[in-house]
């Protein structure tokens, strides 16, 4: 089947074409194709639209696309950031990559997260550039956000920078200047194996892990609610997995508990490790035979941009100019905005679609919301780039 033509600046047509490409992340779905076909399509389209494009591999076979438009020599830059990978399709209630349209909605895996936003950002950048921009718009479309964000890390390592960024994740056109980070922790609780009859010798690692979980339940119920962010609410902690035991008649010599701690701006991975070690210490004070090792497996930082930051104020003005409501909220999911902020690029989330539909059995995006996002981002880009 020949590829349908995508008219210049047509965000809906571009979104339709993108969601019909299977770009599942191979880190999540072994053997999946990844972003290659999406990047090839976008490069052809954006070259035709007048962008200056570059492709760089973040990993072998995992490309990033940079597309620039506007005044190339300026130091005034606005970044539109998005990812092209999607998660798996298990349990979906509709065809994942047909791009079915019904009742003004486009249904597909990745429609909301976030190919509708990618299409809106590309069309808005093109539309803004039809004026005489005094600055440059950089559309940065990256690989692997759904797994380890290798794409955005590689882009930043190449030295790509801007004065501010919009991350086009689905926010229902709300301004989302902040989101939580997360820390993955593994606690290896030690016991002593013994025959089930030898209570005097055996040390039950699973029961000891239960004592730790009870203490962590107290931490989550009593300590963490004291830490709040005005947009994000409280910090949180949950047990993700637990494994241990040898057999029915044997005291377990080991139990491994994995935890996820959602962090607020200002909290670091090492702070969380210390928090879990304090919980272990509290258990040990009551049960001297308790022994455990705490390891941090992974951490992704939170993101936070002040409400009076220039990018927030300019986006607020663009919404008002388009007769859109101005709503500010916290983002529930982690995004590449955290990496951009850490690199000195104030980045906020704003885009069409609903984050609650991301990764869901039913995923769709309202087509009119894509149009409205284009209008707002066009005004923002012209205001920002002069």
PEBEL-V992846 format. One line per field, one symbol per residue. ss: DSSP state (a for helix, b for strand, c for the rest). burial: + if it has 24 or more other C-alpha atoms within 12 Angstrom, else -. A space follows every 10 residues. Layout:
ss = ???
burial = ???
This chain:
ss = cccccccccc aaaaaaaaac cccbcccccc cccccaaaaa aaaaaaaacc cbbbbbbbbc cbbbbbbbbb ccccccbbbb bbbccbcccc cccccccccb bbccbbbccc aaaaaaaaaa aaaaaaaacc cccccbbbbb bbccccccca aaaaaaaccc cccbbbbccc ccccbbcbbc bbbbbbbbbb cbccbccccc ccbcaaaaaa aaaaaaaaaa aaaaaacbbc ccbbcbbbbb bbbbcccccb cccbbbbbbb bbbcccccaa aaaaaaaaaa aaaaaacccc bbbbbbbbbb ccbbccccca aaaaaaaaaa accccccbcc bcccccaaaa aacccbbbbc ccccaaaccc cccbbbaaaa aaaaaaaaaa aaaaac
burial = -----+-+++ ++++++++++ +++++++--- --++++++++ +++++++-+- +++++++++- -+++++++++ +----+++++ +++++++++- ----+++-++ +---++++++ ++++++++++ +++++++++- --++++++++ ++++++++++ ++++++---+ ++++++++++ ++++++++++ ++++++++++ ++++------ -+++++++++ +++-++--++ ---+----+- ++-++++++- -+-++----+ ++++++++++ +++++-++++ -++-+++-++ +-+-----++ ++++++-+++ +++++++--+ +++++++++- -----+-+++ ++++++++++ +-+-++++++ +++++-++++ -++++++-++ ++++++++++ ++++++
